Amino acid sequence: MSERKRIYLCLAHMSEAGLEQKYIKEAFDTNWVVPLGPNVNGFEADLEAFCGQNKRVVALSSGTSAVHLALINCGVKAGDEVLVQSFTFCASSHPITYLGAKPVFVGSEPETWNMDPELLEATIIDRKAKTGKYPKAIIPVALYGMPYDCEKIMAIADKYGIPVIEDAAEGFGSKYKGQMLGTFGKYGVLSFNGNKMITTSGGGALITNNEDEWREIMMYATQYRESYPYYQHEKIGFNYRMSNICAGIGRGQMTVANEHIAHHKHVQKMYEELLADVPGIHVHAQPATGEYDSNYWLCTITLDENVKIKGQENAYKTIVQGAVGGAAGVIHVADSATTDCQPNDNVEALRVWMDQAGVEARPVWKPMHKQPVYKNAPAYVNGVSEAVFKVGMCLPAGPCVSDEDVAYIVEKIKEALR
């Protein structure tokens, strides 16, 4: 009997027709192996058609670089404040610090786990009272693909004249009232990292409103060179354009983008059905009010505090020595197995149990205002993100996750209950 393959959260999945290889081969055959070329232009055109709303798109080296360039084009400078959702990955907030600006973290609403509009407005008013000026930008985040309340957030932003940078890195293809995320604000950010809805191996894109803004972003992404026969620079630019090879992967991926989104939604529905009668386990789903259409990039569950998991007595007894799950790169070995803000013991025990069963599961994002690097940043929170972090867990949902895999994952969760 063959050993079961490990089930990852969201593994890259190439088109059955192999179109990614076709476009990559064209890049090599024509010697377009630089950060411009037919694949880059074609991928941007595909994204513009996908997003609609007559938007322009710039393909970039990462979603993080897209946030960075959006902040620059919003005029963010050292000492300015930017409001950003606390419940997110660090790429939403780190680019603020690249510019010497200050992140101000905003808490979440319980329904979507995304930026709370009421807290957002209260934060704007209070920062104006404390600093004498309004924040320079607002960054809501589509956490795990879940749409934020675009209508309320945009209304508040318009009321105070603050531009919105939509971090839709996890929300590719998610919609609010039928409109694609990333097309509501002044700018929209997409990510095509190896574990996203579609991938270019690594990469991202910035969505913008008009030709002039598109041109300015393109200038910043290509070292901001002036029109002379030699390199002359009047502003600091960046080397952020996507390579023609990576864009070739993206062009192939666009042919299966809708299939990927449909599959994630299918997996979410299976989790909802198979875990419906499991006491203490709750699948997080979009509000049933009709406006929200999540891509369910990752499916998430929460565990009641009193749920007992096998091996729970050993949670946090051993210091983690390396990267956990699909994480990559070099990490510091921690001095302690615990921190002052971490998932409950039963969540960690279930993560370990699933890992031993060959399933990648991980906690939800630790809120940024609880990260040591941001300990001095202002935070306007209501306890929602911290509470969800203690009880939340991400489950596999990618296009490589089969119905059989979902059934196996649920079986292992049930086996873990004590």
N, C-alpha and C positions, 0 to 999 in steps of 0.2 A: 504494500500500500504506500503510495507516494506521499511525501510530507506536504502538508497544506502550506501554500504560499502565504507569506505575511500580508496582512491587509493594511494598506496605508490610508491615511486620512484623505488625501486627494493626489493621486499619482498622475503625472502627465500621460495623456492618451493621444496618440497620433491618429490621423484619419485613416480609415481602412483603405482608401484609394492611394495612400502614400504621396499625397500632393505636396506635403512638406519637403520630401526628398526631391521632388521634381523642381520646386522653386530654388532649393539650395543648389542643386546641380546646375541650374541656369546661372546662378550667381558665380559659381566656379568656372563654368564654361565660358562666360563672358568677362571673367576677371573682375567682377564687381564684388569685392570682398572688403569693402570699406563702409563707413557709416553714412552712406547715401547710395542711391541707385534705384532701379526699377522695382525691386521688392519693397523697399521702404515707401516709395510713392504709392505702390499698389496696396500695401497694407493700410496706409493712412486713408486711402480712398474707400477701402472696405469698411474701416471703422466709422468713417463719416456716414456711409450709407446705413450702417447698423444703428448708429446713434440717432440719426434723423435730426430734425429741428434746425437744419441748415448750419450745422456746426462745422468748424475746422478742427483738425486733429494733428498733433505733432507727435510722432513716434520717438520715444526716448529710451535711455539705457535702463531705467528703473522707474517704479512708481514714486520712490523717494525723490528722485530728481525732478519729477513732475510737480510734487508739492513744493520743492525748493523754488522752481522757476515761477510757479503761480504766486508764491509769496513775494518774490522780487517784483513781478509785474503789478502786484497790488501796492507797491511802494513801501513794503515793510523794511525798516532799517533798525540799526542797533538802538535798543531802549524802548522800541515799540512793543505793544502787547497784542497778542493774537489769541482769540478764544478757540479752544480745541476740545473736542470730546475726550474725556479722561479714559473711558472704556474703549481702548483701542490698542493697536500695535504701535511700537515706538516710532515707526516711519511717519506717523501723522504729526508727531510733535518735534522730533529731532531737527528737521529742517528749519524750524523756527529759531532754534539755538544756533544753527549755522550762521545766521544773519546777526547774531548778537541780540536778537529780540527775546521777549519773555512769553512763554506759554502761560495762559490762564486756563485752568481746567474746569470743565463744566460737566456736571453729573448727568445721569441717565434717567429716562422714564422706565417704569417697570414693564410696559407692554412690549416695546421693541428692543430694550436695552440700549437704545441710542440717545443722543442728546435731547434733554428735556427742554422743550421750548419755554416753559415758564421760568426755569432756572436760567436759561440763556438770557432772557430779557432782564431778569433781576441782576444778573452778572454785569450786563452792559451798563445798567443804571448805576450800579455800585462802583464799577471801575471809572466811570466818568466822574462820579463824585470824589473818588479818591485821587485820581491822577489829573483831572481837568481836561481829559480828552477821551474820545471813544477808541476802542480797540481797532486795529487796522484791518482785521479779517476775521472770519468765522469759519472753522473747519468741522462740519459734522461728518460722521463716519458711518458707512453701511456695514455694521458689525456682522460678520459671517454672512454677508449678502442681504441682511434685513434692511429694507428701506427706512430712512428716517422720516419724520413728518415734514416733508418738503414744503407743504403749504404754509404751515405755521412758522417754520424757520425762515423761509424766504420773506414772509410778511414782516417779521421782526427785523430782519436784516435791512429790508427796504425802508422801514420806519426810521431807522437810525443811520441810514446811508452807509452801511458796512458791507463790503463785498464778501461773497460766500465762495469758498473753495471746497467743492464736494469731494471728499475722499471716498470714492467708489471703487477703491482697489480690490475689495472683496465683493463688490456689488456689480460686476460686469453682467449686463443683461437683466438686472433687477429693475423693476418699474414702480412708479408711484402714479396712480391714476392714469395708467397706460403710457406714461412718458419715462424714457430711460433715465436712470440715475446718472449724474454727471452732466446733465444738460439743463439743470435748473439754475445753477449759480453762475457767477462770472467765469469760473473755471471748474472743470471736472477732472479727476485723477483716476487713471486705470492702472492696473498691474497685470503683467503677464509672466510673473515668476513661475517657476516649475510646478508649483502646486495650485495655481489659480484655475479659473474656469476654462480659459484657453492659455496656452503658454507660447513664449518665444524663447524658451530656455531661461532667459532673464530679460526683463524689459518692462516698459510702461508706456503711458501716453498721457498727454495733456489735451483736454478738450477746451476749446475757446469759442468766443461768440462771433468774432468778425475777422476780416482779412488783416486789418492793421495790428490787432493783438496777436494773430497767428504769426505775422511777419516778425514782430518784436520777440516773441518766444523763440522763433527759429533762429534769430540773431543770437540770443543768449545761449541757445543750445549748441551753437557752432562757434564759440569763442569770440562772438561779437566783433566781427571783422568789418572794417569800412571798405568802401568801393574804390580802392586804389590798386595799382598793379603789384603792390607789395602788401605785406601784412601790417595794417595800422589799426590800433585798438583805442577807442575812446571810452569804452566801458569794460568792466571785467565780465568776461563770458565764461562758459563752461563747455567741456567736451561731453555732451550728454546725448548726442544723437544715437539712435538704434543702428546696429550694423545691418547691412543688406542681407547677410546670412540669417541672422535672427529673424529679420522681417519676413524672410522666405518661409520660416516655420510658421509665423503668424498668418501668412496668407493661406497656407494649408489648413491651419486651425480654424480660420473663419468659416470654412465650408462645413465644419461640424459643431460650430458654436451653439446653435439652437438645439442640436441633439444633446450636447453636454448639459445645457441648462435643464432640458426636459428630464434627463436622467437624474440629476440632483433632486429635482422636485419629486420624482418617483420614489427615490430612496427615502426622502423625508416622509412621504405618505406611508411607506412600509414601516418605518420606525414608529410613527404615530399609532398605527394599527396594532403592531406586535407588542408594543410596550404599554398599551392603553390600560391593561388590567394588572400591571405590575405595581404593587403597593410601594409608594415612596419614590418612584422614578417618574419624572415628568419630562415630556418632549416639548421643547420650546418651539412655538409656532407663531406665524404672523397673525396680527389682529384680523378678525373675521369680518371687518367692516367694509371690505371691498376695495379700498384704495391701495392696499399693499400687495406686491407681487415679488416675493423674494426668490432669488436664484438658489437659496439654501446651499451656498458654497460649502459650508460645513454644517452638519446637523448637530444640534446641541441638546443636552439633557441636564436636568438638575436632580440632585439627590436630597431627600429630606434628611435633616440632621440626625434623626434617630434610626436611619437605615443602617443595618450592620452588615459589613462586608468581611468575607473570609480573609484572614491575615491583617485585619485592621489594627490589631495590637502591635504590629511591627512597623506601622506607618511612621515615616520620618525618623527612623532609628539609624539609618545609614546615610552618610554624606554621598551625594551623587558625584561620580568621578568624571563623567564625560557628558557629551550632548545627549539629550533624551529624545527618543522617537526619531522623527525625520529632521531634527535640527542639525545644522552643520556649522563648521567653523571651530575656531579655538575658543575655549571658555576657561575662566578661572575656576579652580576647585574651591568650593565654598569652605568657610571656616566652621560653619554649623549646618546641621541638617534642617534647621527651621529658621523662619523669619517672623517678624511681627504681623505679617499679613500673608496668609497662605490658605490653600483649600483645606477643608475639613479632612480629618483622618480617613473617613470612609471614601472620599473622592480619591485621595492618593492611593488608598488600598485597591480601589477598583482600577485605577490606572495601571498599577503593578500587575494585578490579576490579568487584565486584558493584554498587557505586554507579554506576559508569560504564555498567553493563549495565542500569540501571534497576531495581535490586533493593536495597531497604533491608535491610542486615545490620548488626549492631553487636556489639561485644565484650560478654561477660557482665559483670555488675556488678563493679566494683572493690571488693574487700573493705573494709569500713569501717575496720578497724584500720590500713589502709594509706593512708587519706585524711588529708591534712595537718591538717584540722580536728580529728581525733581522735588526733593523734600522741602525746598524753600519756595516753590512756586505757589501762587495763589490758587485755591481750589474752591469752587462753589458746588458742593455736592450734597446729596440727600441720603446717602447710604445704600442706594440701589446697586451700584457697580461693585462695591465691596461685598455686599451680601451675595450677589450672583457669583463673584469670584470664589467664594467659599464653598459653593454648592454645585458649580457648573462644570460640565465636561463636554468636549468635542468628540464626535464619532465620525468614522469614515463615511464619505459621501461621493467620492469621485467617480468618473466614468468607468474606472476599472473595478469598481465595487459591484458585484453581481447580486441578484436576489438571494442566491444561496449564501453569499457572504453576509448579507444583512441578517438572514435567519440565524446564521452561526454566531454573529455578534450578539444578537438578542439572547440566544441560548446561553452564551458565556456570561452575560450580565445576570441572567436568572440564576445560573450556577453559583455566581459569586455571592448572592444574597444568603445571609446566615439566619 
